[in-house]
Amino acid sequence: MRPKLEDVAKRANVSKTTVSRVLNNRGYLSQETITRVYQAMKELNYQPNVVARQLYQKKTQLIGLLFPTIANPFFGELSAELEKRLYNEGFKVLIGNSMNDPKKEADYLNQLLSKQVDGLIVGTHNQGIKEYNYEHLPVVAIDRNMNHDIPVIESDNYAGGVLATTYLIEQGAKKIIHTNGPITLDSPAKRRRLAYEDTMRQHGLTPITVTLDFNIPYHEKKQILTQIFYDHPDLEAIFASNDIDAALIMQIALELGKKIPADLLLVGYDGTKVIQNILPNLTTIVQPIEAIAQTAVTVLKARLNDRPTKSEYVLPVSLKKGTT
């Protein structure tokens, strides 16, 4: 027969109320009492009713992570770092792949609003979702502008754009193209494009940005990137806004008989461990994924405890040169 709360109280020689206070960490209790209660629970193999405790505390100890897809190495590694840190803080994690579906994202937000999760960390591309307009939501955004009230954690996108473009220019490239996401997307990541364009003009060069929609299928993206080589036969370098696009550009260049870096200079962006391992010859801007995750968890905890937070947290990036 499954042991009950009163069985623990009897074994520990305390009241049921005292056992409840120990489980919910309420009020002053001597270390001796706490030790007796936990020892009794161990001896009886008593498992607390987690759901009842959550209802009492009005907390689920669940945090939702919502990203476009964890199949992307950046979001995959970021999710892993977030889960590790949240677990160490006593939270469990629900991971949602929005797949650029605003309805799916709104469903996760409604879970938050109905108290099924305590908070959310989001890095999705969807815009115009009305649920984000509530004030003081326990939500933290990664590299996305949700509303004026939700804090954003990001790498220094502008500095990264300057680093990438300056590196290519210093290598002797003049005809440099940048690939980026939709211009209409309200994201700090657009500063990569602004930095590229500013740096090109500062050196008397003409910026050329090719935009790619996040929702297009692989074959269509490949066609667009391939066309760049035909439209610009004098192309010397490409600054890709992410390592996945950079990897595809490397494949296309190889198919066209071009070698990197001999025939084409290339810089990506993200610098995840998996990309550095499988593409060691790719020069890339490295985002501090561990620092981003730790900052996001710290800021979310502040939101959960009604402490003030800044609107933006910008973390430094670095350039990792590929092997030749």
Secondary structure as GFF3:
##gff-version 3
##sequence-region A 1 324
A	DSSP	alpha_helix	5	12	.	.	.	ID=ss1
A	DSSP	alpha_helix	16	24	.	.	.	ID=ss2
A	DSSP	alpha_helix	31	44	.	.	.	ID=ss3
A	DSSP	alpha_helix	50	57	.	.	.	ID=ss4
A	DSSP	beta_strand	62	67	.	.	.	ID=ss5
A	DSSP	alpha_helix	73	88	.	.	.	ID=ss6
A	DSSP	beta_strand	92	97	.	.	.	ID=ss7
A	DSSP	alpha_helix	102	113	.	.	.	ID=ss8
A	DSSP	beta_strand	119	122	.	.	.	ID=ss9
A	DSSP	three_ten_helix	130	133	.	.	.	ID=ss10
A	DSSP	beta_strand	139	142	.	.	.	ID=ss11
A	DSSP	beta_strand	152	155	.	.	.	ID=ss12
A	DSSP	alpha_helix	157	170	.	.	.	ID=ss13
A	DSSP	beta_strand	176	180	.	.	.	ID=ss14
A	DSSP	alpha_helix	190	202	.	.	.	ID=ss15
A	DSSP	beta_strand	208	211	.	.	.	ID=ss16
A	DSSP	alpha_helix	218	231	.	.	.	ID=ss17
A	DSSP	beta_strand	237	240	.	.	.	ID=ss18
A	DSSP	alpha_helix	243	255	.	.	.	ID=ss19
A	DSSP	beta_strand	265	270	.	.	.	ID=ss20
A	DSSP	alpha_helix	273	278	.	.	.	ID=ss21
A	DSSP	beta_strand	283	286	.	.	.	ID=ss22
A	DSSP	alpha_helix	289	304	.	.	.	ID=ss23
A	DSSP	beta_strand	312	315	.	.	.	ID=ss24
A	DSSP	beta_strand	318	320	.	.	.	ID=ss25
###
